[in-house]
């Protein structure tokens, strides 16, 4: 609050709020700034008082802690990562070059550079000062790249860089080299996890908040059971949780990239089936009739069979677009008698088999979840073998909220 209150009048107006949020890497436009302010203010003046900010932060923290399904999200995707990596490496390369012009005066050179960034003489460089400083060296980073640069050396998480952090970060890159892209991806996800919830790796919930995974799930390329299976194979124990450490994140990301590569017919066929099964599961009582209607709609020439051309057009109506090779693979999944066309019975049988398998997978997942819950309950009782009955009574009382 004190840092944002530039004129020290005990209140933060809109312009001060905008400048303050900029300094911590939260770049909002004018309309967004007003919405942010309106979330906080309780007075008609439109400026923010200290107790109002404190109350707003407490309320947000309570909402965050009370949500059992809360997820963290980071917006660094595979296709953006390479560009960001190159930009940051270019920035660090230039800083290293300048700092090593006179090796005997390395500390002096680095301190001089830091001082040129620290325009307000506060002995710390905020995000806006960092941007201007790098720009003066000829390095222009986007907002996301600038934040990633800052976060890579902001070891205490105060959204600014001290001289010691700047020197430490620079020495680390000189000694160890620039971090690989997957390490950057891991750090980007971890940076979105509240400090008090961070462990030696990412938990499954934290990992599922990564928007790259959410996009793959939305497009039916991967699903939760598959993700959890891969996670369990690669994760290690950290206290009562399982976590995916940084050195295993590369393996996890590689498996995701394989899943994301749907150029092969069989993978594309799986994506198509997942979408169809999803439709069926959403209508458990009427899915068979729905699939019959879908088949009849696809059979344009009404000859009692659906050929590859008709099948492709039908799938396209569900936003499933397959190449000729992919369509052939999908058709072969259904056409059991090897004819040129798919009969209604063949189509319904193929759908039925996959819907049944999906239901069994869902039941299995539910059973695992229930067993995990029992494990927690039994763990609470077993912690005091001689007094387990009392422990269960205490647990019951704790559960009985009303």
Secondary structure, 3 states (H helix, E strand, C coil): CCCCCCCCCCEECHHHHHHHHHHCCCCCCHHHHHHHHHCCCCCCCCCEEHHHHHHHHHHHHHHHHHCCCCCCCCCCCHHHHHHHHHHHHHHHHHHHHHHCCCHHHHHHHHHHHHHHHCCCCCCEECHHHHHHHHHHCCCCCCHHHHHHHHHHHCCCCCCCEEHHHHHHHHHHHHHHCCCCHHHHHHHHHHCCCCHHHCCCCECHHHHHCCHHHHHHHHCCCCCHHHHHHHHHHHCEEECCEEEECHHHHHHHHHHHHHHHCCCCHHHHHHHHHHHHHHHHHCCCCCHHHHHHHHHHHHCCCCCCCECHHHHHHHHHCCCCCCCHHHHHHHHHHHCCCCCCCECHHHHHHHHHHHHHHHHHHHHHHHHHHHHHHHHHHHHHHHCCHHHHHHHHHHHHHHHCCC
